[in-house]
Structures are given as structure tokens and as C-alpha cells.
Amino acid sequence: MSDLRPIFLVAGALISVLGASMLIPMIADLLSPDPAHYADWNAFGVGAAICFLMGGGSVAASWGPIATVTIRQGFLLTAISWFLLAACSAIPFAIGELSLTYTDAFFEAMSGVTTTGATIITNLDDAPPGVLLWRSMLQWFGGVGIVIMAFSVLPALKVGGMQIFKSEAWDTSEKFLANATHFSIALTGIYIFFTVSCFLLLWAFGMPGFDAANHAMTTVATGGFSTRDASVGAFLGVGRAPLDMVIAIFMLIGSLPFGIFLIGFLRGKWERLFTDSQIRFFLGAVILSTATMFILILNSTNQEGLSGFRLAFFNVVSIITGTGYATTDYTQWGPFAVGFFFCLMFVGGCAGSTSCGMKIFRLQVALAALRLYARRLSHPHAVIVAHYNGRALTSDVFISVLSFFFVYFASFATLAVLLSGFEMDSLTAISAAGSAIANVGPGLGDVVGPAGNYSSLQAGAKWLLCAGMLLGRLEFFTILVLFSPAFWRD
């Protein structure tokens, strides 16, 4: 019990905070001008009560000081916390006005906390305000949660090469919880600043206040949940302000390393935004991808120059950052666009950001490994050292990153094969698996594409996709190591 006490204590505290946050959408339903939505407030009230009982009981049973959190406890705490948060977040969806099955409710909640953005809810335009707000809040919580985890947990656990970012957080090995308080508060403050800034700009440009608040949360979190069935496209049109450009800029901001922002705000070293190799590589990939899709749009559609650029830029940024917003059905741009966006969904943004996917730094490390191997083949007696951001890359970083690539694509392939057993066509199964693993949201095709959703999938497929979302968001090894017998040996 002594080994598990910190896990129960922290997980219980998180569930209690989650319960308290349910009071916000409850108030939104109580204040709704539509009487049809008034009765939905009790779903959040019941959910809050359940969370208070579960979380409070866990905290009370395990109360006491925590000297440190070991590596083993760190893995277990991370996996259990995210699973329980999704399970408890699903309660209002299941007992509220939408009357979702628990499978659908859990799918929606897991998609929210992992900032995937895949949804099973139809008729969002008529959904209760509390439900819409709760979906956005879940993604906002998941976004700040992954940022804090990326700097406080994953480097200490040495997951997927994240140890090379340890110096940007703190130089501890197992005692990552000891320094987490200051760091987490500072990162959360920056996160709130960007969210409020996004909200004010969207509101100033004409988006209704409620919609602006929801989209601000899901934009900075690079989550992609919208308040409309047509996503961001519902707010665009002739004579309307370029809200898509505002959202695209903040999607990019959410995909940059928050550690760099922290250094800029606290120490004034904003030059790191322009000298960091990961940021430059990421922005270069965005520019190149946008130019490619812009040329395709000009050649294959009747869109004018500025309109075509906005379509290309917004949808490229949305997919590469893993947000999943849509302003149009880009699968109608032809087979090249379908294949291009499918590959783009795996890329992701920078490490230490709210974005999903493989992360840019891993691509850089993989390219460095290829260059190193090629140079050693041509100069077998030379002493050659690969570098990243001016620091030498050690062999354990290479092994960690390349192992991550193997597990990433092995998991994707396995999930795609399993999904194909649920009467899915190949495009739907493959793109849904990729979307879940990369935490993007929309897949490809008529069923799970940008113009569809996941509601028609079988229950077993939805549970598989939930597992894929959690695996992708927690960097695979955080979950898979729990199934290793060696992990449990003293």
C-alpha cells in the first residue's frame, strides 16, 4: 500500500478537481435561454458528486506527505490518472440529455482529454451548452496536462527520446515531482494567457462569445472540438472576418515548445523562438506543406489566390498540429491531397507543446541517425558525433527514438488490422487507426473523414480507438511498460 499511496493521493486529487470543474457546464445549462436544455444541468451535478466521493475518498485514504515519486510510480500514476479522468469525464455524457451509451460517452471523453477531436455526437448546433462547454474544457485540460507531463514526467521517464529536453525543465532523475509545482504553475499561466488572447481576438473579429470561448480552449489545446457540425467553416463566408487565420496562428502557437515561451516570459530570451532548430524545422515543414497544397488547389479547383491560400494554410496547420478543425472537405481535392494529409497527420508539432503526432524532434533525431550512419560508412575510422540544438546526441537517445518509431508504426498497423475486423473498408480502418494513434481526430473517407464522424462505428471498434488515443497521447512506452513483467519486479 505504501508504494501505491502517492498514486491514489494524486489521482484522487485530480478526480476531485475534475468534479469541481463540472460545476461550470452545470451553470451554463442553468443559464441557457433554451428551456429544452435546462434539465441537463443535473447530469453535471450528479457527475460532480460522484467525482467528489471517489476522489475525496481516495485522498482521505492515502493522505500524508510524499517525499518523492519513483520511476515505477511515475509510469503507473500517469497511465491510471489519464484513464480515470476519461472514465469520470464520461459520466455527464452518459446520463445527460444526449443519453449516450457509456461506450460512446467514454469515446467522447477519451477523445477530449487526449485532445484527439474525434467525435460521435451529431447535431452539435443543437446540443446543450453544457455539453459543448464540457467537451472544450476536457480538451483544454488535456492540452495543459500534456505540456506539464512533457516537461516534468516524460524526460524523467526517458520516454521516446524526451530525455534530451531534461535541461529545459530541471536536472533531476526520479524526483521530478519535487520541482513540478513551480514549473507547472508557470506553464499553466502561459497557457491561460494564450487561451484568453485567442478568445479576445475571436470575439473581436465577430465570433459569438460562447463559441469564441470554446474555440479558444480547443485551439490552444490543438484539440479540434467545435460547437458546430461544420466546424470552423460554419463561421466563415463572404464578407466575414478571417477567423480561420486567427485560429491557424494560435494552433501554431500551441504547437511550439512551451518551455521556450517560459524562458521568453521569465528571462526575456525570445531569440530562442528563432534559433531553436526544432521550431525552425517545424515552421519549414508547415511552409513547404502549405505551398504544396496551395499549388494543388490552384490547379484543381476554382478557388482564387487568397481564398486558396487560406484553405491550404488552415487545413495544413490543422492536420500537422493534430488539431483536426476543418473549413472544407479536403478529401474532395483529389487522391494526392488524401495521401498527403494522411502522411501529414503523423508528423505532429514540437515536443513540449499541446500538439500530437510523432513530434518534430524525433524526425530530426532520425535524420541525424541516417546522416551519422552514412558518414560512418564512408569514413569508418573517423570519430563522428551527431548533434541536436548544439548538444551531442548519445546512443541512448538514438535507441529511444528509433524504438519509439518502431512501436509507433507497429501499433498503428496492429490497430488498423483489428479495426478492419469490424466491417470497415480499408480507407476507413487505416485512416481511423492513424487518426487515433496520432490524436488528430478526423480521418479520411465518407465515414470518419472531415465531413463525417465516428458515431456509426461498432462498439468494439470505438474501444479499440480509445486505446489507440491513450497510447498515442501518452507516448506508448508509458502504457506498454506496465505490461512488462520486469516492470513489477523489485
N, C-alpha and C positions, 0 to 999 in steps of 0.2 A: 504493500500500500504506500510505503514511503517513496517508492520510485514513481508512482502514478499520481501522487498528491499534487505536484505542480501542474500536471496536465488537467486534472479535474478542476483545480482552482482557476486556471486561466480560461479554460473552455467554459466553465460556469459563468465567469465574469463576462465573457463575450456574449453568451446567450442572454444574460440579463440586460446588457446594453442593447442587444437586438430587440428584446421585448419592449424596452423603453422607447426605442425608435418607432415601433409600431403605433404609438400614440399619435404620431404626426399624420400618417394617412388616415387614421381614425378621425381626427379633427377635420381633415379635408373632406371626408364623406359627410360629416355632420354639417359642414358649411356649404355643401353642394346645393345649388339652386334647383336641381332636378329632384323632385320627391322620389323618383324611382330608385335613386342611388342612396337615399337617406338610410335605409335599413342595412346597408352593407358595413356600417361602422362597427357593428358588434363582432364581425369576423376578426377585425384587428384587435378589438378588446379582449376576445377570448384568446387569440394568439399571444397577446402580451401577457395575459395571466398565466398561460402555460409556460411561457419562457421564463417569467419571474419565478415560478415554482421550480422548474428544472434547474435553471441557472443558480438561483438563490440556494437551493438545497445542495447543489454541488459545491458551491463556495463555502457554505457553512460546514459541510462535512470535511473539507480539506483545508480549512483556514489555518494560516500560520505563515511565518516568513519563508521566503525562498532564497537560499544562498546562491544557487546557480542552477542553470538548466544544462544538462549534459547533451551530447550529440544525439544519443538514442532518444531522450525525451523530446528533443527538438523535432526530430522526424515525426514522432508519434503525435506530438502536440499540433503540428502543422496539419497533418492529414485529418486527425479527428476534428479539429476546430472547423475546418472548411466544410467537412461533411455535415457536421451537426448544424452549422449555420444555414446550410441549404435545406436541411430537413425541417428545421424550425421555421425558416422563412416561407416554406410552402404552405403552412397552416392557413393563413388568410385566403390564399388562392383556392384551397380545397373546400373551405366552409363558407366562403363569401358568395356574393351574388352570381359569380361566374359558374359556381358549382362544378369545378373541375374534379376529375378523378385525382387521387393522390399521385398517380404516375405523372399526369400532366402538370399538376401543381409542383411536384418535385423537379420536373424537367425545366419549368419556367424559372423556378428559384435557383437551380444549379446554373442555368444559363445566365441568370442575373449576377450571382456572386462571383462567377468566373469571368464575367464581362464578355461572354460569348455573343449574346444578342440573338440567338435562335429563339423563335417563339412559337407557341402553339395557340395563342389567343387570336381569334378573329374578331372583326368589327371593333377595332381599337377606338375608332372615332366615337363609339357609343359606350365605351367601358366606363365604369365608375372612376371618379378622380382619385380615390384612394388607391385603387389597383394600379393605375398608371403611375402615381407618385411612388408607390412601393417598389415597382419594377425599377424605376430610375434610381431610387435610393439604394437598392441592392447592388446595382452596378457601380454606384458611387462608392459604397463601402468596399466592394471587391477591388476597385481601382486603387484606392489608398492602401488597402490591405496588401496588395501585391507589391506596391512600391516599398512599403516598410519591410515586407518579407525579403525583397530582393537585396536590401542593404543590411538587414540585421540577422536574417536566418540563413539564406542560401549561401552567402560567402563562407559562413562558419561551417556549414554542412558540406562545402566543396561540391555543390551540385552543378553539373554541366559546365564546368569551367568558371563558375561565378567567383571562385577564389581570387581571380585577378582583380576583382573590384573591392577586395577587402580593405585596401588602404584608403579608399574613398569613404569607408564607413569608420571602422576602428580596428585596432590591431589586437583583437582577442581571438582565441581559438574556440573554446567551449563556452566562455562566459559572455555570450552575445546578448543575453537579457539584461546584464548589468548596465550597459550603456544605451539600451534601447529607448529608454524613456525620453531623454533629451532629443535624440535623433528622430524619434517617431513624432514628437510634438512639432519639431521644426518642419519636417516633411509634410505633416498634415496641414500646418499653417500655409505653406506654399501651395498645396493642393487646393485649399479653400480659396486662396487668393485668385488662382486661375479660374476656379469654378464661378466665383462671383463676377469676375471680369467678363467671362463668357456670357453669363446671364445678362449683365447690364448692356452688352453690345447687341445681343439678340433682341432684347426688349426695345432698345433704342432704334433698331432697324425695323421694328414693326411686328415682331412675333409676339403673340399674346403672352402675358406674364406667366401663366401656368405652364404653357408649352415651353417658354424660354427657360424656366427653372428646370424642367425635366430634361430638356435637351442639353442644357449646360452641364448637368451632372453626368449624363451618359456620353457627352462629347469628350470632356476632360478625362473621363474614365476609359475612353475608347471602347465603350460598350456597345452602343448602337441601338438600344431600345428607343422607340419613338412613341409619341402619343397618337400617331395617325397610321392608318393602314398603308398609305402611300409614302411613309417615312418622311424624310426631309423634302421630298418632291412635292408634298402637299402644301408647302409654304412658299413655293417658287411659282413664277409665272411672269407674264408680260407686265412691265411697269412696277414689279415688286423689287424690294431691296435684295442685294446679293447675299442672302443669309447663308447660302451654301459656301461662299468664300470665308465668311466668319467662322463657320463650323469647321471647315477644312484647316484653317490656321490653328485652331485650338486642338484639333485632332493631332496635328504635327507637334504642338507643344506637349500634349500628353504622351507622345511617343519619344520624347527626348529624356535623357537621364535626369531624374530629379536631384541627384547628388550634385550635378553641375549647377542647377538652379540654386541649391543650398549654398554652394561655395560662392555663387554670384551675389546672393542676397546678404550673406553674413560677412563675406570678406571682400566683396566688390570685384572679384576676379571674373568678370563677364567675358574676358577674352577666351576662356575655356570653351565657350559655345562655338567659337570659330576655329580653335586649334585641336579640339578633340577629334581623333581620327574616326571614331565610331559615328559621331554626328555628321561629319563630312561625307562619309561613305553612305550613310542613310539618306541624307538630302540629295546626294548624287544619284542614288537609286530612284528616288521619287522624281527627280527632274527627267532622267532618262526614260522612265516608265511613262510619265505624263506626255513627253514628246512622242513616244511610240504610239500611244493611244490617240493623241491629237491628230497625227497623220492618218491613222486608220479612220477616224471619224470624218475627217475632211474628204477622204476618198470613197467612203462607203455610205455616207448619209448626206442629207441636205442641210446639215447644221452650218451656220455661219461661223466665222473665225472665233469671235469672243465666246459665243454660245458653246462651240465645240471645245474650246479650251476649258471652260468651266466644267463641262461634262467630264472631260478627260481628267482634269486635276482632282476634282472632288471624288470621283469613283476610284481612281488610283490610290489616293490618300486613304480613303475609307477601307479599301481592301488590304493595302500593305500594312496599315496600322492595326488591322484586326477589328476595326470598329463595326463595319457592316452596314452603315447607312446606305441608302440608295436614293438617287434622284431620277433614275430611269432603269429599265430592264436592259442592262448591258449585254445580256446573252443574245439580244437581237442584233448586235453589231457584227455577228459572223463567227465562224469557228475559231479564227485566230484570237478574237477577244475572249472567247470561252477558255481556250487553253492558256492564254496569257494571264487572265485573272486567277485561274486555278493555281498556276505556279506562284503568282504573287501572294496568295493568301498564306503561304508557308513562311514568307520572309520575316515579317514582323518588324517592330521598331527597335529601339535601343534597350540595352539592359538597364534595369533600374527605372523603367518607365511603366506606364499603365498598359502598354501595348502587349500584344500576344505574339504567337509565332515562334520561330527558332531564335530570333534576335540577331541583329546585325553583327555583333561582335563575334558570334560563333562562325558566321560566314567568313569574317576576316581571319580568324584563327585557322580555319580550314584552308583558306587560300595561302596563308603563311606556311602551313604544313606542306602544301603542294610545292611551293617555291623552294622550301628548305630541302625537300626530297629531291627535286630536280637539280638543285645546285650541288648536293652531295653526290649525285650520280655522275655529274660532270667533273667534280673536284673531290674525289674520295678521300684525299688526305688533308683537306682544308678544315679548319675549325670555324664552323658557321653557326651563328646564333640568330634565331628569329626574334623579332621584337614586335610589341604591340603598344602603341601610345608611348614609345620611348622606353619601355621596360622589357627586359628579356623574358621570353616565354619558356617556361620549364616543361619538362616532359610530362609531368602530371597534368598540366593544363591541356596539352595536346591529347592525352589519353582521355581525359574527362570530356572534352568537347567532341572528339570523334566517337566516343562511346554514346554520347547524347544523340548524335546524328543517327547512329545505328538503331538505338532504341526508339527514336522518334519515328523513323520511317517503318520500322518493324511493327510498331504499334498502329500506325496508320494503315498499313497493309492488312494486318490482322483484323482491325475494326471494319475495314471495307469488305473483307471476305465474310465476316459474321453478319454484317448488315444485308449482304446480298441474299442471305438465307431467309429474309423477311419479305420476300416478294417485291424487292426493289429492282428497278432497272440499273444497269451498270453505272450510268452517269449519276443517278441519284445516290447510289450506295457509295461510290468513290468520293463524290463531292461532299456528301454529308459527313463521311469519316474525316475528310480533310478539314472541313469547317469546324468540327468538334475538336479535333486534336490541336488545330491552330487557333481555336477560340475566336473565329471570325464571325459566325452567325449564318448569313445566307450562303447556300451552296450554289449549285448550277442546275439548270433544267426547270421544268414546269412545277415540280412538286416542292422542292426546297430552295429554289432559286430566289432572286431578289423580288420577284413578283408573287411568290408563294410563301408557305410556312410549313411547319413540321406537324401540324395537327392530325394529318391523315396517316401518319406512320403507326405501325403496330406498337403495343406497349413494350414488348421485348426490345425493339429497336430503340425506343426512347431511353430505356435504362442503359443500354449499351452506349448511346451517345452521351448520357450523363457521365458515365465512367470515363469516356474519352475527353470530355470537357475538363473533368477534375485532373486527369493525368496530364493534359496539356498545360493547364494553368499552374500546377504545382511542380512543373519541370520533371515529370516522370519518375526520376530516381527517388524523390521524396515519398512517393507512394510505393513503388516497386520494391524498395529495400525492406519494407515491412513484411514482405512475403519470403524473405530470405531467412533460413534457419540460423545462419551465422549472426544475424542482427540481434537475435534474442538470447544468444549465449553470453554469459558473463566473461 
